């Protein structure tokens, strides 16, 4: 696998922002790394409901540990880089996946999932 040091650093930076957004209910912080076209049907209300359900199940995030990379893939001409962390929450641990891509010199999130 090619060296993905730059991609990992970007993904971790975005992970930290998104975990802060989850813990504080900050929709704007959570979505700031997404292109608008990937936020269709993802409203502030959907976000807040997701956070409410996640907090009931997991509690707040208190940390994370890097687990590894997943196989990259190409989507609509974009090279997608995927990374996985163990999310440490008040009530349980979870797996967090962040997928990013670079377009016109800017990095974006295309997927963020907590399992």
C-alpha positions in Angstrom: 0.0 0.0 0.0 1.3 3.5 -0.8 2.3 5.8 2.0 -0.8 7.6 3.3 0.7 9.8 6.0 -0.7 13.1 4.6 -4.2 11.5 4.2 -4.1 10.1 7.7 -3.2 13.5 9.2 -6.0 15.2 7.3 -8.5 12.4 8.3 -7.5 12.6 12.0 -7.9 16.4 12.0 -11.4 16.0 10.5 -12.2 13.2 13.0 -11.3 15.5 15.9 -13.6 18.3 14.6 -16.4 15.8 14.0 -16.1 14.3 17.5 -16.2 17.8 19.0 -19.2 18.5 16.9 -20.9 15.3 18.1 -20.2 16.1 21.7 -21.5 19.7 21.4 -24.3 19.3 18.9 -22.5 21.7 16.4 -24.0 21.0 13.0 -21.9 23.6 11.2 -18.7 22.1 12.6 -19.8 18.6 11.7 -20.6 19.4 8.1 -17.9 22.0 7.3 -15.7 19.4 5.5 -18.4 18.0 3.3 -19.3 19.3 -0.2 -22.9 20.5 -0.2 -23.9 17.9 -2.8 -23.1 15.1 -0.2 -25.3 16.7 2.4 -28.6 16.3 0.6 -31.2 15.1 3.0 -28.9 15.7 6.0 -30.4 18.6 7.8 -29.7 20.1 11.2 -32.7 18.2 12.6 -31.4 14.9 11.2 -28.0 15.6 12.8 -29.4 16.5 16.2 -31.6 13.4 16.2 -28.6 11.2 15.3 -26.6 12.8 18.1 -29.4 12.3 20.6 -29.6 8.6 19.7 -25.8 8.2 19.6 -25.5 9.8 23.0 -28.1 7.6 24.5 -26.3 4.5 23.2 -22.7 5.5 23.6 -22.5 8.6 25.9 -20.0 11.3 25.0 -16.8 10.6 23.2 -13.8 10.7 25.5 -11.1 9.6 23.1 -10.0 7.5 20.2 -7.3 5.1 19.0 -6.1 4.6 15.4 -6.8 1.1 14.2 -5.8 1.2 10.6 -6.7 1.8 7.0 -9.2 0.2 4.7 -8.8 -0.4 1.0 -9.1 2.9 -0.9 -11.6 3.1 -3.8 -12.6 5.4 -6.7 -16.0 7.1 -6.7 -17.0 9.3 -9.6 -13.3 9.9 -10.4 -12.4 10.7 -6.8 -9.7 8.7 -5.0 -11.3 7.9 -1.6 -9.0 7.2 1.4 -10.5 5.3 4.3 -9.4 5.2 8.0 -10.7 3.5 11.1 -10.4 4.4 14.8 -11.7 2.9 18.0 -14.0 5.5 19.4 -13.9 5.5 23.2 -17.2 6.7 24.6 -18.6 6.9 28.2 -20.7 3.8 27.8 -19.0 1.7 25.2 -16.4 1.5 22.5 -17.3 1.9 18.8 -15.7 1.7 15.4 -15.4 5.0 13.6 -14.7 5.2 9.8 -13.8 8.4 8.1 -13.4 8.5 4.3 -11.8 11.6 2.6 -10.9 12.7 -0.9 -9.0 15.6 -2.4 -10.6 17.8 -5.1 -9.1 20.9 -6.6 -6.5 21.1 -3.9 -9.0 20.8 -1.0 -9.7 17.8 1.2 -13.3 16.8 1.9 -15.1 14.2 4.0 -17.4 11.9 2.0 -18.3 9.5 4.8 -18.2 9.4 8.6 -19.8 6.4 10.3 -19.9 5.3 13.9 -20.6 1.5 14.3 
